[in-house]
């Protein structure tokens, strides 16, 4: 299983934050940009969504729920990263990558990513 990396630009709605994400997925699939939703109120905080992407099969362009890794800039102190799936925000558990970046693994085909 060979992997391929896709970079998806974000919407720059959070000042001084690089909202680009890198998706590392099996090369039978590709990541593509999707519309970013409006902010969400959740557990007393406002989550600003700054990136949204989908993962789909290259051969037929059908969305796919497969495991992939996402690398992005770490959240500033006091902020948390979230993904929106199953109809509600989920706090992301990340691990340090390098140079101020963090990574996490998901298997949800099209989650917006945000910070709150």
N, C-alpha and C positions, 0 to 999 in steps of 0.2 A: 504494500500500500504506500504509494508516493503521495506526498502532500503538496499543496500549492497555497501561496499566500496572496490575499487580496486586501488592498487598502481602500477603505471607504471614508471619504471626507465627511466631517460633521457640519453642523450648522453655525458654529461660532457664537452661540447664544450665551456662553459663560465666559466673561472677560478673563483674559490671561490663561486660558485653558485650551490645550490642543485637543480638539474633539475628534480627530481622526482615529479610527480603529483599524487593526490588522487582524484579519481572520485567516487562520491556518486550518485547512480542511482537506480531506481526501480529494485527489485530483479528478475524481468522477463528478465533483460538484463545483459550484462557483458561488461566490458571494456577490450581492448586488445591492445598490442603494435603494432605500424606500423612503416614503414621506415620514417626517418626524412629527409625532403628535404634540398637541398643546400641553402645557404644564399640568401636573396631577397633584391634587391634595391627598396626602396619605399620612396617617398617624401623626397629625399635627405639623407636618412639614410640607413644603412645596418642592416637588421633584421637577427639575427642568430637564427635559429630554433633549439630548444634543446629537444623537446619531440613531439611525435605524437602518437595518439591513435585512436581507433575506438570504437563505442558502437554498439553492435549487440544483437539480440534476442538470448537467450540461447537455445531455442528449435530448431531453424533452422539455426542459425549463419548468418542470413541476417542483414546487416547494418541497423540501425534504427536512425531516427531523433527524439529523445525524449529529454525531459528536464532533465538535470543533473547538479550537482554542482562540481566544480573543486577547490581544495585547493592546493596551492603551495607557495614556498618561495617568499616573496615580492621582487620586482625589486630594485636594488641599486638606490640611488639618481641620478636623471638625466636620467634614463632609463625608457622605457615604455614596457609593455607586449602586445603582439599581438597574434591573432589567424588567420590562413589562411583558408578562406572558400569563396565560390562563386568566386573563381579565383583571389582573392586579399587579402592583409593583412587588418585586422580590429583591431584597438586599443581596448584593453579590459578595461572595467570599472570594477574595483575591489572594494571590501570592506575589511577592516581589519578583520582578524580572531583572531589570537593570536600568541604569540611567534615568531614574524617576518613573519607570514604567511598571505596571502590574499586569498580571494575566489571570484568566479564569477559563473554565471549560463549561460549555453548555451543549445541549442537544435539542434546543428549541429553534425552529426554522426561521423565525423573523421577529426577534425582540428589539424594541427600541431600548437604548441605553441612556441613562440619565443620572443626575446628581442631585442630592438634597441634603 
